Amino acid sequence: MYNNNSEKDLVGAALTAGLGAGIVTSFAVGQGQHPMIALGITAFAAVCGVICRQFDLV
């Protein structure tokens, strides 16, 4: 009846993790970090968020 692992939940997890990491890395770019490294950190955080949601680690 209730599907915990729906596609919307995975997208929400990716967006939440990406936005959270994006805020922090945008500050780091402002302090002089290379933008591609910041994008890599943001993408890595989004992937980790999806993996944690997929395996019910959160």
Residue pairs with C-beta under 8 A, 6 or more apart in sequence:
4 56
5 54
9 53
10 50
10 53
10 54
13 49
13 50
13 52
13 53
14 46
14 47
14 49
14 50
15 46
16 49
17 45
17 46
17 48
17 49
17 50
18 42
18 43
18 45
18 46
18 49
20 45
21 41
21 42
21 44
21 45
21 46
22 42
25 33
25 38
25 39
25 41
25 42
26 38
28 38
29 35
29 38
51 57
52 58
